[in-house]
C-alpha cells in the first residue's frame, strides 16, 4: 500500500517545479553603460536573447527579436541581446549589428557566466523574465516560427501581470 501511495504522490508532484528566480545581474552594455536586471524589472518584463557573431541560427533569429522588441515596447517589455563572443571578438560585434541592421541593446557576457547562471547550453537562447524576477520562459535554439511561441508567452505573461495589477487596484479600492 505504501509504494502505491508514494508512486501516486510522486506522479502528482512530478510536474510541479519551483519557479526559477533570475539572478541579480549587472552587465556591461556595448556602449559602455551598465545594465541592472533589478532596475530594468521595475519597468516591466525583460527578454534576453543570447547570441554570437559566428552563430548561424542567431543571425536568422535576431531580426525576429528586433521585430518583437518594436511590437512589445509599448507594453513595457524590454528586449536586450546578450553577446557571448568574448573580449577577443568584441571588435566584430558593432559591425555585425550594423551589417544586419540591428538596433537592439547589446549586453556583454564575455565569460558565458550569465549563460551558465540561467542553465543554458548554448546559443541562440531566449529568456523572458517577469517583473517579479521569475524566469517565465526559456528556449534554446532557433527554428522559423519560434517567434510565434515567444509572442504567445509574452502575451500570456502580460495578461498575468495585468491581472495581478488589477487585483492590487481592487484591493486598494476596497480599503
C-alpha positions as CSV (number, residue, x, y, z in Angstrom):
1,X,0.0,0.0,0.0
2,X,2.8,2.5,0.9
3,X,4.6,2.0,-2.5
4,X,1.3,2.8,-4.3
5,X,0.8,5.9,-2.2
6,X,4.3,7.0,-2.8
7,X,4.0,6.4,-6.5
8,X,0.7,8.3,-6.7
9,X,2.3,11.2,-4.7
10,X,5.3,11.3,-6.9
11,X,3.1,11.4,-10.0
12,X,1.1,14.2,-8.6
13,X,4.1,16.4,-7.7
14,X,6.5,15.5,-10.5
15,X,5.1,18.1,-12.8
16,X,5.3,20.9,-10.2
17,X,8.6,22.8,-10.3
18,X,9.7,25.7,-8.1
19,X,9.8,28.8,-10.1
20,X,13.4,29.8,-11.1
21,X,14.3,33.3,-9.9
22,X,16.6,35.3,-12.1
23,X,20.0,36.1,-10.5
24,X,20.9,39.7,-9.7
25,X,22.6,40.7,-12.9
26,X,24.8,43.8,-13.6
27,X,26.2,43.7,-17.1
28,X,28.2,46.0,-19.3
29,X,26.4,47.3,-22.4
30,X,28.5,47.6,-25.6
31,X,28.1,51.4,-25.4
32,X,30.0,51.3,-22.0
33,X,26.9,51.9,-19.8
34,X,25.9,49.4,-17.1
35,X,22.7,47.4,-17.1
36,X,21.0,46.2,-13.9
37,X,18.3,43.5,-14.3
38,X,16.8,44.5,-10.9
39,X,16.4,48.1,-12.2
40,X,15.0,47.0,-15.6
41,X,12.4,44.7,-14.0
42,X,10.8,47.7,-12.3
43,X,9.7,48.9,-15.7
44,X,8.3,45.6,-16.8
45,X,9.2,42.2,-18.2
46,X,12.6,41.7,-19.7
47,X,13.5,39.5,-22.7
48,X,17.1,38.3,-23.1
49,X,18.3,36.9,-26.4
50,X,21.8,35.3,-26.2
51,X,23.8,35.2,-29.4
52,X,27.2,35.2,-31.0
53,X,28.5,36.6,-34.3
54,X,29.5,33.1,-35.5
55,X,26.1,31.5,-34.8
56,X,24.1,31.0,-38.0
57,X,20.8,30.4,-36.2
58,X,21.4,33.6,-34.2
59,X,21.7,35.5,-37.4
60,X,18.3,34.2,-38.5
61,X,16.6,34.8,-35.2
62,X,17.9,38.3,-34.3
63,X,15.7,40.2,-36.9
64,X,12.7,38.4,-35.3
65,X,13.8,39.5,-31.9
66,X,14.1,43.1,-33.2
67,X,10.6,43.0,-34.6
68,X,9.4,41.6,-31.2
69,X,11.1,44.5,-29.4
70,X,9.3,47.1,-31.5
71,X,5.9,45.4,-31.1
72,X,6.1,45.0,-27.3
73,X,7.9,48.2,-26.3
74,X,4.6,50.0,-25.8
75,X,3.7,47.3,-23.2
76,X,6.8,48.0,-21.1
77,X,8.7,44.9,-22.3
78,X,12.4,45.5,-22.6
79,X,14.2,43.3,-25.2
80,X,18.0,43.1,-24.9
81,X,20.6,40.9,-26.5
82,X,23.5,39.3,-24.7
83,X,26.5,38.6,-26.8
84,X,28.8,35.8,-25.7
85,X,31.6,36.3,-28.2
86,X,34.1,37.3,-25.6
87,X,36.7,40.0,-25.5
88,X,38.7,38.8,-28.4
89,X,35.8,39.1,-30.8
90,X,34.3,42.2,-29.3
91,X,35.5,44.4,-32.2
92,X,33.3,42.3,-34.5
93,X,30.0,42.9,-32.6
94,X,29.3,46.5,-33.7
95,X,30.0,45.9,-37.4
96,X,27.8,42.7,-37.2
97,X,24.9,44.7,-35.7
98,X,25.3,47.4,-38.4
99,X,25.6,44.9,-41.3
100,X,22.4,43.2,-40.2
101,X,20.6,46.5,-39.5
102,X,20.0,45.5,-35.9
103,X,19.3,48.3,-33.4
104,X,18.9,46.2,-30.2
105,X,20.8,46.9,-27.0
106,X,23.8,44.6,-26.7
107,X,25.0,43.4,-23.3
108,X,28.2,41.5,-22.9
109,X,28.8,38.1,-21.3
110,X,32.5,37.7,-22.0
111,X,32.9,34.6,-19.9
112,X,29.5,32.9,-20.6
113,X,28.8,33.2,-16.9
114,X,25.3,34.6,-17.4
115,X,24.5,31.8,-19.9
116,X,25.6,29.3,-17.1
117,X,23.6,31.1,-14.4
118,X,20.5,30.5,-16.4
119,X,21.5,26.9,-17.1
120,X,21.6,27.4,-20.8
121,X,23.6,25.0,-23.0
122,X,24.5,27.4,-25.8
123,X,23.2,30.0,-28.3
124,X,20.8,31.1,-29.5
125,X,18.8,31.1,-26.3
126,X,15.9,33.3,-25.3
127,X,14.6,34.1,-21.8
128,X,11.6,36.0,-20.5
129,X,12.0,37.4,-17.0
130,X,8.8,38.5,-15.3
131,X,8.6,41.8,-13.4
132,X,8.8,39.8,-10.2
133,X,12.1,38.2,-11.2
134,X,10.7,34.8,-12.2
135,X,12.1,33.1,-15.2
136,X,8.8,32.8,-17.1
137,X,10.1,31.2,-20.3
138,X,13.3,29.7,-21.5
139,X,14.1,28.5,-25.0
140,X,17.3,27.3,-26.7
141,X,17.8,27.1,-30.4
142,X,16.1,28.8,-33.3
143,X,13.7,27.5,-35.9
144,X,11.4,29.5,-38.1
145,X,8.2,30.0,-36.2
146,X,9.8,30.1,-32.7
147,X,8.9,33.8,-32.6
148,X,5.2,32.9,-32.5
149,X,5.7,30.9,-29.3
150,X,7.7,33.7,-27.9
151,X,4.9,36.2,-28.7
152,X,2.3,33.8,-27.2
153,X,4.4,33.5,-24.0
154,X,4.8,37.3,-23.8
155,X,1.1,37.8,-24.3
156,X,0.4,35.3,-21.5
157,X,2.8,37.0,-19.1
158,X,1.4,40.4,-19.8
159,X,-2.1,39.1,-19.1
160,X,-0.9,37.6,-15.8
161,X,0.8,40.8,-14.8
162,X,-2.2,42.9,-15.7
163,X,-4.5,40.6,-13.7
164,X,-2.1,41.0,-10.7
165,X,-2.1,44.8,-11.0
166,X,-5.9,44.8,-11.4
167,X,-6.2,42.7,-8.2
168,X,-4.0,45.1,-6.3
169,X,-6.1,48.1,-7.5
170,X,-9.3,46.3,-6.5
171,X,-7.8,45.6,-3.0
172,X,-6.9,49.3,-2.7
173,X,-10.4,50.4,-3.6
174,X,-12.0,48.1,-1.0
175,X,-10.0,49.7,1.8
